[in-house]
Amino acid sequence: MTDDSQRFTTMYDECRQRVWAYVVSRAGRQIADEVVSETFAIAWRRFDDVPDPALPWLLGVARNVLRDNIRADIKRESLAGELRAWTEGDHAEQVAERLAIVTAMASLHEDDREILILVAWQGLTPREAASVVGCSPAAFRVRLHRARKRLVRAVDASPAAVSRSRVRNLSEEWS
């Protein structure tokens, strides 16, 4: 066994239970094993960065992993909630159109979704949205144009019947 492997094994044996207890106290037993595993995987990848004593650093990593997991859960729940909100109380044709658009949105790359959401759902101008994503207004407009094109292609590929003009109208409303 190499020196690093031995040091890592020692660190793992000394700290795993305390990291696990920390995660359980913050998030419960259901995800503790997953978060602890990810924490020690990060520790192994960044082993040269792990200070002595390792426990505070490991707890910080566990905290970040847990926060990332919570953010991912919130994103999934938010998208599911938005889908439900779009489909409740509408007529069948509107529901089918919205479902096709939301499905198409879900198939897009996260960057395209973010750009479209900032303009469409958040109501930001391209200048305002550009400052959110950290680019120039001109670059944002190019990204928005490309994201709209990809959205139209994704809707066209959808089995749901949505008129191309409806998607264009929505896309224009989002500008």
N, C-alpha and C positions, 0 to 999 in steps of 0.2 A: 504494500500500500504506500502511495506517495505521501510526502509530508502534508501537502494540501488536503488530500483525501482524509488523512488522519485528523488534521486540525478541523476540517469540516465536520467529520463524524463526532468529534468531541463537542464542538459547538452545538451541533444538532441535539446530541444527547443531553447537554446541559440546558438548552433553551427551548426545545420543542414544547414541552408541557406548559411552560409559562406563556409562550406565544399563543398556544391553543387556548389557554384559560382567558387570555386577553380578548381574543376573537370571540369566544363564547360569551363573554360578558358584554360585548358590544353588539353581537349579531345572532347569537344562538348557536346551538349545536349543529343545525342542518347544514350550514355552509362552512363551519370551522375547519374541517379537514381539508376542504378545497383551498381555502385561503391560506392555511398553514403550508400546504404543499407548494402553492405558488410563491409564498414568501421565501421558502428555503430554495426553491428553484432560482429565484432572483439572487439570493445570497450566493449560490454556487456560481452563477454567471458573473457576478460582480465580487467575487471572493476577495480580490485585492483591495476593494473599497471598504470591506467590513472592518470596523475598528475593534479595539479591545477595550472595554468589554463589548460584546456583540449584542447583548439583549436590547438596549435602547434603540440601536439601529434596526434590529429585526422587528421590534414593535412598530417603528415608524414605517417600515416596508409593509407590514401587515395592515396597518392603518390605511395606507395608500391602496393596497390591493382591495381591501374591503370597500373603500370609497369608490373605486373603479367598478366593482361588482354592483354596488348600489346604483351608480349612475347608469349602468347598462340595463338594470332592471327597470329603472324609472323610464328610460327611453322606450323600452319594449311596452311597458304599461301605457305610456303616453300615446304611442302609435296605435295600440289596440283601442284605447279610449277614444281617440280621434276617429278611428274607423267606425266604432259603435255610434258615435255622435253623428257621423255623416250618414249612417244607414238607418237611424231610427226616425220614424215619423214621415218619411218621404214616400212618394209614389214609386212604384216598381221601376219605371224607366229611370228616374233620377237616382234611385238606389243603385241600379246596375251601372249607370254612368260613373257615379262617385266611387263605387267599388272598383271599377276598372281603373279609374285614375289613381286611387289610393294603392291598388295593387301595382300599378305601373310605377308609382312613386317609390314603393318599397323595393322594387327591382333596380332602381337607380343606385349609383354610387353615393355614398354618404355625403360627399362634397356637393353633388348635384342636388340632393334632397335639401341640404342646408340652404343653398342659394335660393331654391324655389320657395322654401318655407319662410325664409326671411322676408321675401317680397310678397308672397301670397298670403300667408297666415299671420305674419307679424306686421304687414302693411308698411314695411320700410321702403324708402326710396332707394334706388340703386346707390346713390352717394352714401346714405346712412348704412346700408348693408355692406358696402365696400369697407367702411371703417370697422365693422364687426369682424369681417373675415381677414382684414389686414392687407388689402390690396387697393390699387387706385380705382376710382370710379370707372374709368375706361376699361380696365381689366375686368372689373366686376360685370360690366355690361356684356363683354364678350363671353364670360363664363355663364351668365344668365341666358344669353342667346343659345349657347351650346346645350345648356341643361334643358331648355325648352324643347329644342330639337330632339334630344334623347327621350324626353318625356313623350313627345308625339310618337316617336318610333316605338316606344314601349307600349303605349296605348294601342297603336296599330297592331302590335303583335299579340295583344290580349284577345282571348276568345269572346269577351263580352262585346256587345254591339254598342260602340260609342262613335258618334260621328266625328270625323276629323275636324269639322268646323266647330263643334262644341269644345274640343280640346284647344283649338286655336283661340276661341273666344275666352275661355278660361285663362289661357296663357296671356292674352292681351290684358285681361282684367288684372293680372298679377304684375303689370308693369307700372 
